[in-house]
Amino acid sequence: MARPVRFNIHPREQKIEDAVASIEAPEGYAGEGFFTTQLSSVVGLARKNSLWPLPFATSCCGIEFMATMGSHYDLSRFGSERVGFSPRQCDLLMVMGTIAKKMGPVLRQVYLQMAEPRWVIAVGACASSGGIFDTYSVLQGIDQIIPVDVYVPGCPPRPEAILDGFMKVQELVGQESIRRRNSEQYKALMNGYGIQ
């Protein structure tokens, strides 16, 4: 007995404009055959759409991150096709799960091995504040050892929340000046963490 064909019996014509999304160009002046804008806008646009995340997953939040990378949620739609496991090649540290105090120096070393500019997301209650583990052995938030850019709440957070946190980092990256990392305020922040 032949299997009935259920798909593509009556194909519909679709417009390519409806199927493909495009990003907005930065503010600038457009003329015939040219476009001018600020260098920081172009660099921000390139950086925010090509982030390379480094997952540092220790607990159940790591499982939610795996779901975020899967085909249903697909983090690669946002320019993060390559998830790296080498800190020297990544620019976004995603800390997910419980971080013990003994693990703190390792996390700090991974952060320091990343090239500038670098950003950090604390995913879940444990990475953000220690979560339900208010004990002597658990670090009560990774912001005690490294600076954090975005906090994603939840225990564990849903993949939609992780995607929302990732998009918040993209907004930060797109709006960041290329001179911010050389400012006195940024140097003071790093000195507060003991980072030169």
ABEGO torsion letter per residue (X at the ends): XBBBBABGABBBBBBAAAABBBBBBBBBBBBBGBBBBBAAAAAAAAAAAABBBBBBBABAAAAAAAAAABAAAGAAAAGBABBBABAAABABBBBBEBBBAAAAAAAAAAAAABBOBBBBBBBEAAAAAGEABBBAABBBEAAAABBBABBBBEOBBBAAAAAAAAAAAAAAAAABBAAAAABAAAAAAAAAAGBX
